[in-house]
Amino acid sequence: MMISCKYSAAVKGYILAIIMVSTELNGTGLQFKIDYPRKDENGLVEGRVLLLLSQDNEKEPRFQISDNSNTGFVFGVDAIGKQPSKGVTIDGNTFGYPVSSLNDIPAGEYWVQGLIHKYETFNLKTGHEVKLPMDRGEGQHWHSAPGNFYSEPKKITLDPKKRKTVNITLDKVIPPIVPPKDTDYIKHIKIQSKLLTEFWGRPMYLGAHVLLPHGYDEHPDARYPLMIFHGHYPADFGGFRPEPPDPDLEPDYSERFRLKGYNRIVQEHDHQFYKDWTSDDFPRVIVIEIQHATPYYDDSYAVNSANLGPYGDAITYELIPYIEQQFRGLGEGWSRFLYGGSTGGWEALAAQVFYPDEYNGCYAACPDPIDFRAYCLVDIYEDENAYYSGPSYRPVERPGHRNYIGAVNATLRQNNYRELALGTNSRSGDQWDIWQAVYSPMGEDGYPKPIWDKLTGEIDHEVAEYWRENYDLRYILERDWAEIGSKLEGKISVYCGDMDNYYLNNAVYLMEEFLESTTDPYYNGEVDYGDRAEHCWNGDHTRPNATSRLRYNQMFIERAVERMSQSAPEGADLESWKY
């Protein structure tokens, strides 16, 4: 069932009324004045001013904002242009999360902190001027971005029913991040992209961490296949540890996997990959992890986008050829393979679909929605509202996150409200906002056109149609199969747990229906599901998620090499790298 637009309007009015009512009753009520340095080396300081509250002192409030039930509180306002000399005001009119208004927090003692997430000015190729947070080496995390001003947490008793003004000065600055150093096996490269620089109106860069094969220096005549391990922003090449596990490592507890000592397990698997990599029988290939953080997120989704620019072309035609030239790659489509999970799963499949000749196979694990009829639990084409199903007189909130037995701990509305408190115009640096930034057309203001009203959930079906034609991978495959099917035969493999925490398996079911119906040619790939497996399941039926997710390279490199031996063109170099 669908919710009417009238209901969405009613929801918006109701929410705004909640935000306003306490302030109207209590005069000025509880308010905060947040002051910060107004100029830095780049001129006027602009950005998103955040008030952060927590009743837990285990870590700073800035690190406690999440979709979990124990989240801290955040209230945010845009500080664009010149601001009042006495500081930016946050009060009961300021939108927040997990409660909409500051006047709705429970009375009690809080650890209080302020922060400004800095924005910079971009003059886009389109002629638009936009204010966005440039990534500064942290992978688009507002709480850790170098140069952001923040305050030391201080303990304060707060009661929203009493008038009180709290002054906060942001007198600390997050320090720069030290870049990783090259090792015998891992090299780090960075290039300025001509394509991205032209789009963004300033120098823009792509980077990569390159894992060289064992024996690279001893075999100067060898040329190697390339494995592209897609995923979130990598500070360094992950999962590769020449040293044995630290015997003095204090065991931690992974709430996600319900495992004690998970940090030790990770180190053990990282060291095992090093031993596998340097063994006599492991394939000699190059593996790369790409750094392509954007002003909207920790990566670009590796496709061309109206709002992010031509990242797909920049990666495929600028970065990858550069790496292959620098490190003796074979440099042809038959010798390149893609794999990854979650965001990386979507990227692997998307790159294979949009560049069918440039890659010879993708292994997409737990991919982000690959059919927008199942955009998690929303059908963006048929549903009227993203946050609610059911009739207007009996709305039902859509779940946003579940565990392996289906218990829901956050709704889709709550996910989006957290992002809305952290940033307007898709600037939260988080999941729903980056999907919107990648898939949407650019609005008249230069920012991504919303797929739905962030406050009410009302879906814009014109935007949905743009998404379908440009980024709905199942739809694009079905629409274009006659043209590209022969180029993709044997190249598509998709894996997902049937209890994926974000309901991503629903889109995989729809993709499978299409793929299994293909003829002329049959897709001749693989779609597989993990029984009761949560997010990150990648096709390994022999290990739990917690450990199989640490073995992407071991799992997929050997499969890629096997496919290459069967599909390489006549005369291809299948020998120089086998030693």
C-alpha positions in Angstrom: 0.0 0.0 0.0 1.1 3.6 -0.5 0.9 6.8 1.6 -0.6 9.8 0.0 1.2 13.1 -0.6 -1.3 14.6 1.8 0.0 12.3 4.5 3.6 13.4 3.8 2.6 17.1 4.2 0.8 16.3 7.4 3.9 14.5 8.7 6.1 17.5 7.9 3.7 19.9 9.6 3.6 17.6 12.7 7.4 17.4 12.9 7.8 21.2 12.6 5.1 21.7 15.2 7.0 19.4 17.6 10.2 21.4 17.1 8.5 24.7 17.7 6.1 24.0 20.6 8.6 23.8 23.4 10.4 27.0 22.5 7.0 28.8 22.2 6.1 27.6 25.7 9.4 28.3 27.4 10.6 31.5 25.8 14.2 31.2 24.8 14.5 27.9 26.5 17.8 26.0 26.5 20.3 27.3 24.0 23.9 27.1 23.1 26.2 29.8 21.6 29.0 28.1 19.7 32.0 30.3 18.7 34.9 29.4 16.5 37.8 31.0 14.6 36.2 32.8 11.7 39.2 32.7 9.4 41.9 30.2 8.6 44.6 29.9 5.9 41.8 29.5 3.3 39.9 32.6 4.4 36.4 32.7 5.8 35.5 29.6 7.8 32.2 28.1 6.6 30.6 24.7 7.3 28.2 22.8 9.5 28.2 23.7 13.2 27.3 20.7 15.4 26.3 20.4 19.0 27.0 17.0 20.4 25.6 15.6 23.7 26.2 12.3 25.4 25.5 10.8 28.8 28.3 8.2 28.3 31.9 9.3 28.9 33.5 6.2 27.4 34.5 8.3 24.3 34.0 11.9 23.1 30.5 12.8 22.0 31.6 13.4 18.5 32.4 9.6 18.2 29.0 8.5 19.6 26.5 9.5 16.9 25.2 6.3 15.3 22.1 4.4 14.3 22.3 2.4 17.5 19.9 2.8 20.4 22.7 4.1 22.6 23.5 7.0 20.2 24.4 10.4 21.4 22.5 13.5 20.4 23.4 15.9 17.6 21.9 19.2 16.5 23.3 21.1 13.5 23.1 24.3 11.6 24.7 25.6 8.4 27.2 28.4 8.9 27.6 29.8 5.4 28.7 33.3 5.0 29.4 35.8 7.8 28.0 34.6 11.2 27.0 36.6 14.4 30.1 37.8 16.3 28.9 36.2 19.6 28.6 32.7 18.0 26.1 30.5 16.2 23.0 29.7 18.1 21.6 26.2 18.6 18.3 26.0 20.4 14.9 24.4 20.3 14.3 25.4 16.7 17.4 23.5 15.5 16.8 20.1 13.9 18.4 17.2 15.7 18.7 13.5 16.1 17.6 11.2 17.8 15.1 13.7 19.0 14.0 16.5 16.6 14.3 19.3 19.1 16.8 20.2 21.9 13.7 20.8 24.0 13.0 17.1 24.0 16.2 15.8 25.5 15.8 14.2 28.9 16.9 16.4 31.8 20.2 15.2 33.3 24.0 15.4 33.2 25.6 15.5 29.8 29.0 15.6 28.2 28.8 18.5 25.8 30.9 19.2 22.8 30.9 21.4 19.7 32.4 21.0 16.3 32.4 22.7 12.9 32.8 20.6 9.8 34.5 22.9 7.4 33.2 23.5 3.9 35.1 24.8 0.9 33.9 26.6 -2.2 33.8 24.7 -5.5 33.1 26.4 -8.8 31.9 23.6 -10.9 32.2 23.1 -14.7 28.4 23.5 -14.8 28.7 27.1 -13.6 27.3 26.3 -10.1 29.1 27.4 -6.9 28.7 24.9 -4.1 30.0 24.6 -0.5 31.3 21.1 0.4 33.7 19.4 2.8 36.9 18.5 1.0 38.3 15.2 2.1 41.5 15.8 4.0 42.9 12.3 4.2 40.4 10.9 6.7 37.9 9.4 4.3 35.1 11.9 4.8 34.5 11.5 8.5 33.3 14.8 9.9 34.4 13.8 13.5 38.0 13.2 12.4 38.6 15.6 9.5 41.9 17.5 9.9 41.4 21.2 10.2 37.9 21.0 11.8 37.6 23.0 15.0 36.1 21.4 18.1 35.9 21.8 21.9 36.9 19.6 24.7 33.9 17.8 26.2 32.6 19.3 29.4 30.1 17.9 31.9 27.0 20.1 32.3 23.6 19.6 33.9 20.8 20.3 31.3 17.1 20.7 31.7 15.2 21.8 28.6 12.4 23.2 30.7 14.6 25.8 32.2 16.1 28.8 30.5 19.8 28.5 30.1 22.5 29.7 27.7 25.7 27.6 27.4 28.7 29.1 25.7 31.1 26.8 23.8 34.3 27.9 22.1 35.8 25.6 19.5 39.5 26.2 20.5 41.0 22.9 19.4 41.8 21.7 15.8 42.0 18.2 14.5 45.6 17.6 13.3 46.7 16.4 9.8 46.9 12.7 9.0 50.4 11.3 8.4 50.4 9.4 5.0 51.5 5.8 5.0 55.0 4.9 3.9 56.0 2.6 1.1 57.2 -0.9 2.0 58.8 -3.7 -0.1 55.4 -5.0 -1.1 53.0 -2.0 -0.8 53.4 1.2 -2.8 51.3 4.3 -2.7 50.6 6.5 -5.7 48.6 9.7 -6.4 47.9 11.4 -9.7 46.0 14.5 -10.6 43.0 13.7 -12.7 42.5 15.9 -15.7 38.9 14.8 -16.0 38.0 15.5 -12.4 40.0 18.7 -12.2 38.0 20.1 -15.1 34.7 19.1 -13.5 35.4 20.5 -10.0 37.3 23.6 -11.0 40.3 22.9 -8.9 43.1 20.2 -8.8 41.5 16.8 -7.9 43.4 13.7 -7.3 43.1 9.9 -7.4 45.2 7.6 -5.4 45.8 3.9 -4.9 47.6 1.5 -2.6 49.4 -1.1 -4.7 50.2 -4.6 -3.5 53.1 -5.9 -5.6 53.5 -9.7 -6.2 56.1 -11.7 -4.4 59.2 -11.8 -6.6 58.4 -8.6 -8.4 62.0 -7.2 -8.3 63.5 -10.6 -9.2 61.4 -11.0 -12.3 61.8 -7.7 -14.3 60.4 -9.2 -17.5 57.1 -10.4 -15.9 53.9 -8.5 -16.6 51.0 -9.0 -14.3 47.2 -9.2 -14.2 45.4 -6.5 -12.2 42.9 -7.2 -9.4 40.9 -4.1 -8.3 39.6 -4.6 -4.7 36.8 -2.0 -4.4 35.5 -0.7 -1.1 35.4 2.2 1.3 38.3 4.7 1.7 41.5 2.8 2.6 44.0 4.6 4.7 46.5 2.0 3.6 46.3 -1.4 2.0 44.3 -3.5 4.4 44.6 -7.1 5.4 48.3 -7.6 4.7 50.6 -8.0 7.8 54.1 -9.3 7.4 54.5 -9.4 11.2 52.9 -12.1 13.3 50.0 -11.1 15.6 51.0 -8.8 18.5 51.2 -11.2 21.5 50.5 -8.2 23.8 47.4 -7.1 22.0 44.6 -6.6 24.5 41.5 -8.4 23.2 38.6 -6.3 22.3 34.9 -7.3 21.7 33.2 -7.0 18.4 29.5 -6.1 19.0 28.9 -6.6 15.3 30.1 -10.2 15.2 29.5 -11.0 18.9 33.1 -12.1 19.2 35.7 -11.5 21.9 39.2 -10.8 20.7 38.2 -10.0 17.2 41.2 -7.6 16.8 43.4 -10.7 17.4 41.5 -12.7 14.8 42.0 -9.8 12.3 45.7 -9.8 12.8 45.9 -13.5 12.5 44.1 -13.4 9.1 46.2 -10.4 7.9 49.4 -12.4 8.7 48.0 -15.5 7.0 47.4 -13.4 3.8 51.0 -12.4 3.9 52.1 -16.0 4.2 49.8 -17.0 1.4 50.9 -14.1 -0.8 54.6 -15.1 -0.4 54.0 -18.9 -0.8 55.2 -20.8 -3.9 51.7 -21.5 -5.3 49.8 -18.3 -4.9 49.1 -16.4 -8.1 51.4 -13.6 -9.0 49.2 -10.6 -9.6 48.9 -6.9 -8.7 46.2 -5.9 -6.3 45.1 -2.3 -5.8 42.7 -0.5 -3.4 41.7 2.9 -4.8 41.5 6.2 -2.9 38.7 8.2 -4.6 37.2 10.1 -1.7 34.9 12.9 -2.9 33.5 16.1 -1.3 30.3 14.0 -0.6 31.6 10.7 0.7 34.6 8.4 1.3 34.5 7.2 -2.3 32.8 8.0 -5.6 31.1 4.7 -6.4 33.4 4.5 -9.3 30.9 5.7 -11.9 30.3 9.0 -13.8 27.8 11.2 -12.0 26.1 14.5 -12.6 27.1 15.7 -9.1 30.5 14.0 -8.5 31.9 14.2 -12.0 33.4 11.5 -14.3 35.0 9.2 -11.7 34.2 6.1 -13.7 36.2 7.4 -16.7 38.9 8.8 -14.5 39.5 5.5 -12.7 39.2 3.4 -15.8 41.1 5.5 -18.3 43.5 7.6 -16.2 44.3 5.8 -12.9 44.3 2.2 -13.9 46.5 2.6 -17.1 48.9 4.7 -15.0 49.3 1.9 -12.4 49.7 -0.7 -15.1 52.4 1.3 -16.8 54.2 2.0 -13.5 54.1 -1.5 -12.2 54.3 -3.7 -15.3 50.6 -4.6 -15.6 49.4 -6.5 -18.7 47.2 -3.5 -19.5 44.3 -5.1 -21.3 40.7 -5.8 -20.3 41.1 -9.6 -20.3 43.7 -9.2 -17.5 41.7 -7.0 -15.1 39.2 -8.2 -12.5 36.9 -6.5 -10.0 35.8 -7.6 -6.5 34.5 -6.1 -3.3 31.7 -6.1 -0.7 28.9 -3.7 0.1 29.8 -0.4 -1.5 32.7 -2.3 -3.2 30.3 -4.9 -4.4 28.1 -2.4 -6.1 31.2 -0.7 -7.6 32.6 -4.0 -8.9 29.3 -4.8 -10.7 28.7 -1.3 -11.9 32.2 -0.9 -13.4 31.8 -4.3 -15.1 28.4 -3.2 -16.6 29.4 0.3 -17.7 32.8 -0.8 -19.0 32.2 -4.4 -20.2 35.3 -4.5 -22.5 37.7 -3.1 -19.9 37.3 -5.8 -17.2 37.1 -9.6 -17.4 34.9 -10.4 -14.4 33.4 -9.1 -11.2 32.7 -10.7 -7.9 30.1 -8.6 -6.2 29.5 -9.4 -2.5 26.6 -8.0 -0.5 26.2 -5.2 -3.0 24.4 -2.0 -2.3 20.9 -2.0 -4.0 21.4 -3.3 -7.6 17.6 -3.0 -8.4 15.8 0.1 -7.2 12.5 -1.7 -7.0 14.2 -3.0 -3.8 16.2 0.1 -2.7 16.6 -1.6 0.6 12.8 -1.8 1.5 11.6 1.0 -0.8 10.4 0.6 -4.4 11.2 4.1 -5.6 9.1 3.7 -8.7 5.8 2.6 -7.1 5.9 3.8 -3.5 4.9 7.3 -2.7 6.7 7.5 0.7 10.1 6.1 1.7 9.6 6.1 5.4 6.1 4.6 5.7 4.1 1.9 4.1 0.4 1.3 4.6 -2.6 3.7 4.2 -2.5 7.2 5.7 -4.7 6.2 8.5 -2.4 3.3 9.6 1.2 4.2 8.6 3.9 1.6 9.3 7.5 2.7 9.6 9.9 0.9 7.3 12.8 -0.9 9.0 16.3 0.4 8.2 18.5 -2.2 9.9 18.0 -5.7 11.4 20.1 -8.5 12.8 20.4 -12.1 11.7 17.0 -13.1 13.2 15.2 -10.1 11.9 15.1 -7.9 15.1 15.0 -4.2 14.0 17.1 -1.7 15.7 16.7 1.4 13.5 14.1 2.6 10.9 14.8 4.1 7.6 13.4 7.4 8.8 15.8 7.4 11.7 18.7 6.7 9.4 17.8 9.7 7.3 17.1 12.0 10.2 20.6 11.4 11.6 22.0 12.4 8.2 19.8 15.4 8.0 21.0 16.6 11.4 24.6 16.2 10.2 24.3 18.0 6.9 21.8 19.4 4.4 22.2 19.1 0.6 23.6 15.6 0.8 26.5 16.8 2.9 26.3 14.4 5.8 29.0 12.2 4.4 26.9 9.1 5.0 25.1 6.3 3.1 21.7 7.6 1.9 23.2 11.0 1.0 25.9 9.5 -1.1 23.5 7.3 -3.0 21.5 10.4 -3.7 24.6 12.4 -4.7 25.8 9.7 -7.1 22.5 8.8 -8.7 20.5 12.0 -8.8 20.5 14.8 -11.4 22.0 18.1 -10.3 19.5 20.5 -9.0 19.2 24.2 -9.9 21.2 25.1 -6.8 24.1 22.9 -7.9 23.4 20.2 -5.2 22.0 16.7 -5.8 18.2 16.7 -6.5 16.6 14.8 -3.6 15.1 11.4 -4.4 12.7 12.1 -1.5 12.0 14.9 1.0 14.5 14.2 3.8 12.0 15.3 6.4 8.8 13.6 5.2 10.0 10.8 3.0 7.9 11.9 0.0 9.4 10.4 -3.2 10.1 12.5 -6.3 9.3 10.1 -9.1 10.9 12.3 -11.8 14.2 11.8 -9.9 13.4 8.1 -9.6 13.1 7.8 -13.4 16.5 9.4 -13.8 17.9 6.9 -11.3 16.3 4.0 -13.3 17.8 5.1 -16.6 21.3 5.8 -15.3 22.1 3.6 -12.3 19.5 0.8 -11.8 21.9 -2.0 -12.7 19.3 -4.7 -13.2 17.2 -2.4 -15.4 20.2 -1.3 -17.4 21.3 -4.9 -18.0 17.8 -5.9 -19.1 17.4 -2.8 -21.3 20.8 -3.2 -23.0 21.3 -7.0 -22.9 21.1 -7.4 -26.7 24.0 -5.0 -27.0 26.2 -5.9 -24.1 25.2 -9.4 -23.1 27.8 -11.1 -25.2 30.5 -8.9 -23.6 29.4 -9.9 -20.1 29.0 -13.7 -20.5 30.7 -15.4 -17.6 31.7 -12.1 -16.0 29.0 -11.6 -13.4 29.0 -13.2 -9.9 26.9 -11.9 -7.1 26.8 -13.1 -3.4 24.5 -12.0 -0.5 23.3 -13.2 2.8 19.6 -13.9 3.0 19.5 -12.0 6.3 21.5 -9.0 5.1 21.2 -6.3 7.7 20.2 -3.7 5.2 17.8 -6.0 3.2 20.2 -5.9 0.2 19.3 -9.5 -0.6 15.9 -8.3 -1.9 17.5 -6.5 -4.9 19.8 -9.5 -5.5 16.7 -11.8 -5.8 15.4 -9.4 -8.5 18.7 -9.4 -10.3 18.9 -13.2 -10.2 15.4 -13.4 -11.8 16.6 -11.4 -14.8 20.1 -13.1 -15.1 18.6 -16.6 -15.0 16.2 -15.6 -17.8 18.9 -14.3 -20.1 19.3 -16.0 -23.5 21.5 -15.1 -26.5 23.6 -15.4 -24.5 22.9 -16.9 -21.1 24.8 -14.8 -18.5 26.7 -18.0 -17.4 27.8 -16.5 -14.0 26.8 -17.2 -10.4 24.4 -15.8 -7.8 24.5 -17.4 -4.4 23.1 -16.8 -0.9 24.3 -17.4 2.6 21.7 -19.0 4.9 20.9 -16.6 7.8 24.0 -14.7 6.8 24.2 -11.0 7.6 25.9 -8.1 5.7 29.3 -8.8 4.2 28.6 -12.5 3.2 30.8 -13.1 0.1 30.1 -16.6 -1.1 32.1 -18.6 1.5 29.8 -21.3 2.9 32.7 -22.8 5.0 33.3 -19.8 7.3 31.3 -17.2 9.3 31.0 -13.6 8.1 33.5 -12.5 10.7 36.3 -14.3 9.1 35.3 -14.8 5.4 35.2 -11.0 5.1 38.9 -11.0 5.8 39.7 -13.3 2.9 38.5 -11.5 -0.2 41.9 -11.7 -1.9 42.4 -15.4 -1.3 38.8 -16.2 -2.4 38.6 -14.2 -5.6 42.2 -14.0 -7.0 42.4 -17.7 -7.7 38.9 -17.6 -9.4 40.0 -14.7 -11.5 43.2 -16.4 -12.7 41.2 -19.5 -13.5 38.8 -17.5 -15.6 41.7 -15.7 -17.3 43.2 -19.0 -18.4 39.9 -19.9 -20.1 39.0 -16.5 -21.6 42.2 -14.8 -22.6 42.6 -14.1 -26.3 45.0 -16.0 -28.5 48.6 -15.0 -28.0 47.9 -13.4 -24.5 50.7 -13.5 -22.0 49.7 -16.3 -19.6 53.2 -17.3 -18.6 55.6 -14.4 -17.7 53.9 -13.9 -14.4 53.7 -17.6 -13.5 56.8 -18.3 -11.5 
